[in-house]
Amino acid sequence: MSGTLLHICCAPCSIACIDTLRQEGIEPVGFWYNPNIHPMKEYKMRKNTLVEYAKSIDLKLEIENEYGLRKFIEAVYPNWDNRCATCYALRFEETARYAAEHGYDRFTSTLFVSPYQNHELMRQICEQMAEKYGVEYLHRDFSPRFREGQDKARELGLYMQNYCGCVFSEEDRYRKRKKKKKPDDTQT
């Protein structure tokens, strides 16, 4: 087998990426590996939404694991402050490994559609993993089409999450919300 393995974080983020690759004449195979997503209910919702979306657009989908929170926590525990880099490395290493072991020529990720992710860091990690496993990393900056993909996901009625998926991101979301609701202490 040869082709492009596309790591997918969620269905809404996959829309613009899959469309872009198909417009380039590349038929990707979707790859679900996201041990960072918490809680399990969220994990299942994102996975199930992707499975249904993939069927609707005739996208072949590979699912590597079930809920993997323990692996994620064990990986990020030594350095909480660097958890995003660790999370990228976990997911991209598994994607590159899977690509190499299953005969794919190259890989990329839907994480490159998000304007909220560190693209340069992700690119560096993908390049390292590509070299480690002897597959090509196909770099695409899908982010110019982020809003378009999100709008299409809403039109299709897909489940739309509001945090990256990890427990720390969820905590940050609640902290930001709490700060916004806090009354201004300077007023009398």
C-alpha positions in Angstrom: 0.0 0.0 0.0 1.1 3.5 -0.6 -0.5 6.8 0.0 -1.0 9.6 2.6 -2.0 8.9 6.2 -3.9 11.9 7.6 -3.9 12.1 11.4 -7.3 13.4 12.4 -8.0 15.2 15.7 -11.7 15.6 15.0 -14.3 15.7 12.2 -14.7 19.5 12.0 -10.9 20.1 11.6 -10.7 17.3 9.0 -13.1 19.0 6.5 -10.8 21.6 5.0 -7.8 19.3 5.2 -9.5 16.5 3.3 -10.9 18.9 0.8 -7.5 20.5 0.2 -5.7 17.2 -0.3 -8.4 15.8 -2.6 -8.2 19.0 -4.7 -4.5 18.3 -5.0 -5.3 14.8 -6.3 -4.3 13.2 -3.0 -6.7 10.6 -1.5 -5.8 10.5 2.2 -6.6 7.7 4.6 -7.8 9.1 7.9 -6.0 8.0 11.1 -7.6 8.4 14.6 -5.1 8.5 17.5 -5.8 11.0 20.2 -4.9 9.7 23.7 -5.1 13.3 25.0 -8.9 13.7 24.8 -10.7 13.8 28.1 -13.2 12.8 29.5 -14.1 9.5 27.9 -17.5 10.9 26.9 -15.7 13.6 24.9 -13.4 11.1 23.3 -16.3 8.9 22.2 -18.3 11.9 20.9 -15.3 13.1 18.7 -14.5 9.6 17.5 -18.1 8.7 16.7 -18.6 12.0 14.9 -15.5 11.3 12.8 -16.6 7.8 12.0 -20.0 9.0 10.7 -18.4 11.9 8.8 -15.8 9.6 7.2 -18.6 7.3 6.0 -20.5 10.2 4.5 -17.6 11.3 2.4 -16.2 7.9 1.6 -13.0 8.3 3.5 -11.1 5.2 4.6 -10.4 5.5 8.3 -7.9 3.7 10.5 -8.5 3.7 14.2 -5.4 2.8 16.3 -6.5 2.8 19.9 -9.2 3.2 22.4 -9.3 5.7 25.2 -5.7 6.4 26.2 -5.7 9.0 28.9 -3.3 7.1 31.2 -0.6 7.1 28.4 -1.1 10.8 27.8 -0.9 11.7 31.6 2.2 9.5 32.0 3.9 11.2 29.1 3.1 14.8 30.2 3.6 14.3 33.9 7.3 15.0 34.1 6.8 18.5 32.5 3.3 19.9 32.6 4.5 23.2 31.1 5.6 21.5 28.0 2.5 19.3 27.6 1.6 20.5 24.1 5.0 19.5 22.7 4.7 16.1 24.4 1.2 15.7 23.1 2.2 16.5 19.5 5.1 14.1 19.8 2.8 11.3 21.1 0.4 11.7 18.3 2.8 12.3 15.5 5.1 9.5 16.5 2.2 7.0 16.5 1.1 8.4 13.1 4.6 8.1 11.6 5.1 4.6 13.1 1.7 3.4 11.8 2.4 4.9 8.4 5.7 3.1 8.2 4.4 -0.2 9.5 1.3 -0.2 7.2 3.1 0.8 3.9 2.1 4.5 3.7 4.6 6.8 2.0 3.8 9.9 4.0 1.7 11.5 6.7 0.3 14.8 7.8 -2.2 16.0 10.4 -5.4 18.0 10.7 -3.8 19.9 13.6 -2.2 22.1 10.9 -5.7 23.6 10.2 -5.9 25.1 13.7 -4.8 28.7 14.2 -4.6 27.8 17.9 -1.7 25.3 17.5 2.0 25.9 17.4 2.7 25.2 13.7 6.4 25.5 13.8 6.8 23.2 16.8 4.4 20.7 15.2 6.4 20.8 11.9 9.7 20.2 13.7 8.2 17.2 15.5 6.7 15.8 12.3 10.0 16.1 10.5 11.8 14.3 13.4 9.2 11.5 13.4 9.3 11.2 9.6 13.1 10.7 9.8 12.9 8.3 12.7 10.4 6.0 10.9 11.6 6.5 7.3 8.4 8.0 5.9 7.8 11.4 4.4 6.1 14.2 6.3 3.8 16.1 3.9 3.6 19.6 5.1 0.5 21.6 4.5 -0.6 24.7 6.2 -4.4 24.2 6.1 -5.1 27.1 8.5 -6.2 29.6 5.8 -9.3 27.3 5.4 -10.0 26.9 9.1 -13.1 29.1 9.2 -14.5 27.6 6.0 -14.2 24.1 7.5 -15.8 25.1 10.7 -18.7 26.7 8.9 -19.2 23.6 6.9 -19.1 21.5 10.0 -21.9 23.6 11.5 -23.9 23.3 8.3 -23.6 19.6 8.5 -24.6 19.6 12.2 -21.4 17.9 13.3 -20.4 17.9 17.0 -18.2 20.9 17.6 -16.0 20.9 20.6 -14.7 24.1 22.3 -11.3 23.0 23.6 -8.4 21.0 22.2 -9.3 17.9 24.2 -6.9 17.5 27.0 -7.9 18.0 30.6 -5.5 20.9 30.9 -7.1 22.7 28.0 -10.5 22.2 29.6 -9.2 23.6 32.8 -7.8 26.7 31.0 -11.1 27.2 29.3 -12.9 27.3 32.7 -10.3 29.6 34.2 -10.7 32.1 31.4 -14.5 32.0 31.7 -14.2 32.6 35.4 -11.9 35.6 34.9 -14.4 37.1 32.5 -17.2 36.8 35.0 -15.2 38.3 37.8 -16.4 41.8 38.7 -13.9 44.7 38.3 -12.5 45.3 41.8 -11.7 49.0 41.0 -15.3 50.0 40.8 -17.2 51.2 44.0 
